[in-house]
Amino acid sequence: MSISGAAATETGGSGGLDAMVAAIRSGPQGPDIGAFFDLSAVADLRTATIRRFRDPDSATAGLLFEQLRHSGDSSGPDLLERLAGHAAGKTPGELDAQSERVFERGWYDRVYPEAWRLVREHLAAGHTVALTGTVTEYQLYPLATALEVGHVLGARPTVAAGRFTGGLDGALPYGPDKAAMVADFAAGHDIDLRRSYAYTGSATDLPLLSSVGTPVPIAPDSTLAAAAADHGWTRPVVAARTSPTVADRLRTVLGFAALLGGALFGVLSKAHTRDRRTMADALMRYGAGWPLRLCGIRLRVTGAEYARQPRPAVFLFNHQSQFDVLIVPAVLGAGVTGVGKKELIRHPVFGPLMRFVGVTFIDRSNTDRAKASLAPVVHTLRDGLSIAIAPEGTRSYTPQPGRFKKGAFHIAAQAGVPVIPVVIRNAADIGRRDSMIARPGTVDIAILPPVDSTGWDPADLGREVAAVRQRYLDTLRDWPSAAG
């Protein structure tokens, strides 16, 4: 299958991507269709820089990262062999752990949201999805896990007696050999390559592209772009993963000052009431609204009626950005408090503000203590105050919501209040996971109808948690219209 005509050109905006999504949805379904994503089509690593971090073997970490950056060009194989030699004597567990740290510190924020969307479409179609690259399998595992992709096709360092020998098993996953690796995988999984898809940004993967029915260059290098134009291949447009500008940094500093000023103004404006809750609501209104406006962050909300009724409720939000702490109160309004990690209680600025608005602090390092610290939240809900909580427990590394924990669902059931999903689509575009710098832009939020928690069986709560998380995945895949 291929896309032809207007859909087979790079159209600007999201046109090419929308055409690709439509083709996947209307095309053949099932596991005999493969979708092979090369690393060069999933993440922009060419200009990435690794953050400094403590590591017992920083030389290996640096080489892991450098080899990832060059995985799509001609130096990839040489660096791969050098990496294998450097890993000699290490255990697979050590390389796996270092690859995870490099992903978290060096390049998770370079993943294209558009590629994530395509991965989700293929998974929804029941296709067999695999992540490839001229890298080791260990370097692919963290991203594959984050994207919930079940297969990786990379180089395999040779292991003997539980340690790497310094060599590689088989041919390097590069050029025709990578295409052969994919063909072998397809044969072993009964995949029809003539009806399958391949995504890459590197001209070194032209043999792979020519082996499938639907070749798709994403962010192609110049040679691949020329080949794509000659063949009329579709080219979905992806946004470059750029670094914050000086103007972004200046706006963020002003926004931080506005947060403090807005919080103080809110409290003073309602001090005459002598009512702590009224003052806390005003603190969040101005303390969230002023910095969002100064930073140029606009909120586009669907389902706003569910933010007001029913109350009280447990509002669940998927967590991507540092700025979710401003976005969520700005959307939900008065009568809501939250749950935060205990480390924040000692923060000189946020600690006092969060204590003032009644935030409950939990110890994420200990499951039993975390459960115990959530117990008072049930009383908070029964007293009529709603709670906003991130069920993932931490910020996710990709647009994919992480695994949901059960704590928020337990307290909703015990308090007899509904769960209301708050789905945030693109907060990472204005502030990535670990960044304190805000970029101007529009964040989309969909507030979904409430989920009744009465009648939930605590012994079977996992099913309810999975069903709610699936609503997030479905909403992110098919975003509701403004009128929806």
C-alpha positions, 0 to 999 in steps of 0.5 A, a space after each residue: 500500500 502507498 499514498 499517492 497524489 496530494 497525500 504523498 507530498 510534504 504539505 506543511 502543518 499537519 496535513 501530511 501527518 493527518 493523511 498518514 493517520 487516515 491511511 493507517 486507519 483505513 488500511 489493513 489491520 492485524 499483526 501481519 502488518 509491520 511498522 518499523 520505526 528507525 531511531 532517526 525518524 522518532 527523535 531529533 538527535 543530531 543537535 542534542 546535547 547531554 546534560 552533565 550528571 554523576 555516573 560511575 562510568 561517564 566515559 561509557 555514558 558519553 560514548 552511548 550518547 555520541 553513538 546515538 547522535 550519529 546512528 543515522 549517518 555513515 560514522 554510526 557503524 564505526 562508533 558502534 564497534 567502538 562502543 562494543 569494545 569499550 563495553 568489554 567486561 561490563 554486564 548487560 545490566 550495567 549497560 542497560 542501566 547506563 542506557 536508561 540514564 542517558 535516555 532520561 538525561 540526554 535525549 528523551 525530550 528530542 522525541 517527535 510527538 508526531 512520531 509518537 502519534 504514528 506509533 499509537 496508530 499502528 498499535 491501535 491497528 494491531 500492527 507489529 511495531 518495532 524500533 530499529 537503529 544503528 545502535 545497540 538494543 540496550 540503547 533502544 530499550 528505554 524509548 521502546 518501553 516509553 512508547 510501549 513498543 514490544 520489539 527492538 532491532 539493534 546490534 547485539 554485543 557478544 556476551 560470554 560468562 555474563 559479560 560483554 566480550 567487546 564484539 558484536 553478534 551478526 552483521 551491523 544494523 546498517 544499510 542493506 544489513 539493517 534491511 536484511 535484519 528487518 526481513 528476517 524479523 518479518 519472516 519469523 513473525 509472519 509479517 507481509 513486508 509488501 503491506 508494511 511500513 518503514 519510517 526513517 530520516 536517513 538515506 542509509 535506510 533506502 534499502 529498508 524503505 524499498 523493501 516495504 509497501 509504504 516507505 515514509 521519510 520523516 525529517 529526512 536528510 538531504 539525500 533522502 529528501 531528494 529520493 523521496 521527491 523522486 519517488 513521491 513518498 509521503 513526508 509527514 511534517 514534524 516540528 524541530 526540537 529547538 532549545 529555549 531562546 533568550 526571550 523565553 528565558 526572560 519571560 520565564 523570569 518575569 513569569 516567576 516574579 508574577 507567580 509570587 506577586 499574584 499569590 501575594 495579591 490573591 491572599 491580600 485581596 481576600 484577607 478581609 474575609 479571614 477565610 483561609 480557603 477563600 484566600 487560598 483560592 485567590 492565591 491559586 487564581 492569580 498565582 497561576 493566571 498571571 505567570 501564564 499570561 506573562 509567559 504567553 501560555 494560552 489554554 484551550 479547554 474542551 469539556 470545561 463544564 466538568 471542571 465545575 460539576 460534580 464537586 467534590 471530585 478527584 481530578 486526574 491529570 497526565 503529567 508532562 511538564 513543570 508548568 502543569 502546576 500552573 495549568 491545572 489550577 487555572 483550568 479547575 478554578 476554586 475549591 481544589 487542592 492537590 497532592 505533591 511529593 514531600 521534597 517540595 515541603 522544604 522548598 523556600 518558595 513553593 513549600 509555603 505556598 503549597 502548605 497554604 492551599 492545603 496540599 497533601 505531601 507524600 513520600 514516594 520512596 516508600 509505598 506504605 508511607 505514601 498510602 498512609 499520607 494519602 489517608 487524610 485526603 479522604 477527609 478532605 474530599 468528604 469535607 467538600 474540597 476537590 483534589 487534583 493528582 497526577 496518577 503517574 506519580 511523576 512526569 512522563 518522558 513522552 506524550 505517552 501517559 505513564 503507568 497509573 498508580 492506584 492511590 488516587 482511585 482508592 481515595 476516590 472510592 473511599 470518599 465516594 466521589 467521582 474521578 474526572 480525567 483531565 487530559 493535557 495534550 501538549 504541555 511539553 511543547 511549552 515546557 519539557 519534563 525537566 525544564 524550568 524555561 517556559 515557551 509561549 504557545 497553546 496548551 490543549 486540555 480536555 476534561 472528560 465526563 466523570 467516572 463513578 467510583 461507587 461499587 468499585 471492588 478494591 480487589 479488582 481496582 486494576 481493571 478500573 485503573 486500566 480503563 481510565 488510563 485507556 480513556 487518556 490514550 483514546 482522547 490523545 489519539 482522537 482529540 475532541 472538537 471544541 464543541 465536544 
